[in-house]
Every structure is written in C-alpha cells, then in structure tokens.
Amino acid sequence: MVDVLGHLGMALLWLAPVWYFVEHRKTAALIVAGGFWFGMLPDVDLPLSNWVEGVHHHGIVHTVLVVTILAVVIGPLVGVAFKRIGERTDWFSARAAKRATVIGFLAVWIPGLSHLFADMLSAPDISTQIEPLWPVVTGPVVVLDVLWYQSWWATWGLFTLGVTVNVLAWYWSSDRRPTDSSTASAR
C-alpha cells in the first residue's frame, strides 16, 4: 500500500477525466479539489478499529459495497456543498448545480474506489490482502504485488503524476460553456 500522498495521487488520477466531461473549467477544478480527499475514505477503518470490535485495516470498509454505501450517504452532502459554493461564486456552474447530487456521489465514490485499486497494487506479503468484491466474491480478486508496502517512490510518484495530470488538464481545458448566441441558434 502506498502512503497517504500516494492514495491522494491515485484519487487525482482517477478524477482527471472530469476535465473532459465537465465543460466549465472552474466546476471541474472544484470537483477535483473537493473530491480527491475522499481517496482516503476506506482508511476510516483505522480509527474505527480502536472503537468497534471486529473492524480491522483492509477489512469490510475496503470493499466496493461499503465505499458505495458511504458515497450514497456522503455524496449528496458534498453535492449540496458544491451547489452552495456555486450560489456564492462562479466555481460551480448552474448546469452542474442541477446534477449536484450525482456529482457529489461521483466525487466521493471514484476516489474511494481508487483507494481500493491502490491497495490491490500493494505487496500482500506484508499488509493484509483486501477483498474488494466482498460479499459477492470472498477472498482477493487479484494480487498484483506491484508496489512495495509504503514505497517512497510509488507514494511520491503517484502524487506527482496526479498533480501534473490535473495541472496539464487545467491548462489545456477551456470553458466550453454554450454562449448565448449558440443557445439562441439552437432554438
């Protein structure tokens, strides 16, 4: 498993397609900036293991099911926060505000899944293997053993790559909002 920055870098990489799908540059930036923090969501099991019997690192919280449930619960709140930011600034477009709940869900769900993927790349000989498809599939789905446990180069490499990809996407993207004249001609 990579360290915190590696998980955040993987979340940035998984969120990078937002630059292609969202036509408003500031909205895309807000989604990436607000969502990448959820790349650490499955590690909520670390503090939970101190209070809840039976919860352990890489256990049930490191499953697609629980990440999806958490995204269903937390995502709409993130969407409301994005929408409120859009009401006060121009950082969340009116078009995105109409889909704020779905955008909030995706801003939580995608980074959460990226965390599971990053953990699946980790050396299973030291850390506990995750069972991402539990309860449908019991046991690890794939053991890739690509990254060494808390690898410095992987952690910083993923974070640097994630930041670089998003900075380049910001630079190369442009607002593709329909103008009033193109909207009028479409009628």
N, C-alpha and C positions, 0 to 999 in steps of 0.2 A: 504494500500500500504506500502511496505517496503521502507526504505530509500535507498540512492544511493548504499551503500555497499551490501544491500540485492539484489538489481537488478543485480549488478555485480556478486554476488554469484550465482544467478539463471542462468545468462548467462554462467558462468563457468560450472555449472551442465549440461546445455543443450549442451555445446560444448564438454563435456567429451567423447562422443562416437568417436570423431575424433581419439583418441588414438587407437581405434580398426580398423578404416577404413584406416588410413594412415600408410604405412609401414615404413616410415622414421621418427625416433623419433624427430629429430630437426624440421622437417617440421610440425609435429603435434604440437609441442611446439609453433612454430611461429604462426600457425593458432589460437591456443587458446589465446596466448598472444596478438595477433593483433585483434582478434575478440571480446573478451569479453567486450571491451569498448563500443561496439555497443549495449550492454544491456541497455544503457541509451538513445538510439536513439529516442524512442517515446516521451521522455520528452523534445524534441526540441520545443514542443508546449508551454512550459513555457515562454521562451524568445519571441517566435513568438506572443504570446497573447498580448505583450506590443506594437507590431507594426502593427499587422494585425487584423482588426475588425472581430469579429465572431469566432476567434480561441480561444479555452479555453482548460484547462487541462482535459485530458481524452476525448477529442473530436475526431475529424476526424483523427488526427495523431496517435491516439491509435486504429487503425484498421489494420487488416491483409492487406487490399488493399494498404494503404499508406506505411506500413512497406515494403511491396513487391516492390512498386514503388521506394522507397528510396534505397532498396537493389539493384535494377536493375541499378540505377544511380550511387550509391557509390561503389557497389561491384566490378565492373571491375577496378576501380581506386585502390581499395585495392589489387586486384589480380595483377595489374601492380607493385604495391609497393612490394608485396611478390616476384614476379618474379625478380625484380631488386635486392632485398636482396639476392636471390638465385644466381644471376650472380656474386655477390661480395663475397659471403660466401657459406658455405655448409649448411645453415639453411633452404633452400627450394630446394627440390630435382628436378632434371631435369624432372622426370616423372610428378611431381606436376606442374612444370612450363608449361607443355603442356595443363594443365587444370586450369591455373591461374584465368581466368575469372569466371569460375564456382565456384572455391574455394573462390574467393573474394566475390561473391554473397552470398554463404552459410555462410561465416564468418560475414556478415552483417545481413543477414536475420534471421538466427537461434537465435542470441542474441536479436534481435528486437522482435521476437515472444515470447521469454522467458519473456520479459518485460510485454507484454500483459497478459501472464499467471499469472505472479506475481501480477499484478494489479487485476486480476479476483479473486485472493485469499483474497483480502483485504476486510475489513469491509465496506460495501456500505452505512452504515448509516452516515458516516462522509464524505467520499470522493465521488465524482461523479462516478456513475457506468459507465463502459466502454461498448461500443457497438462494439466488435471486428470484427464482421462479416458484419458490415455496408458496402455497401448498400444492400446486399443480405438479411440480417435479421436486422430489426430495433428493437433496444432495447437490453438489456443484454441477452447473451446466457445462462449463468449460473451465479448464485450468490452463491458463496461458503462460504463467510464470515468466513474464517479460520484464517486469520491474522488480528490483530488489527492495525488500522491506525498508522503508524510509530512505529511499535513494535520493541523494542530494541532487544529482544531475537530472533525474526524472522530475523531481519536485520543481526545481527552478526552470527546467526546460519546458515543462507543460505551462507554467505560469507565464514565462516569457513568450512562448508561442501563442497562448491565448490572448495576451495583451496586444501583441504585434498584429495578429489577425484582425482583431476588432479595431485597432487604430487604423490599419490599412482600409478596412471596410468603411469606417467613418470618412476617411479621406476620399475614397473612390465613390462613395454613395452621394447621391444628390437628392434633394427633395423632389419626389415625383408626384406631388400633390396635383390633382387636376386644377387648372386655373379656371377662373370664372368664364372665360371665353370658350374653353374646351367643354365646360359643363353646359353652357348655353347652346353650343353647336350640337351636342349630343341629344338635345331635346328634340 
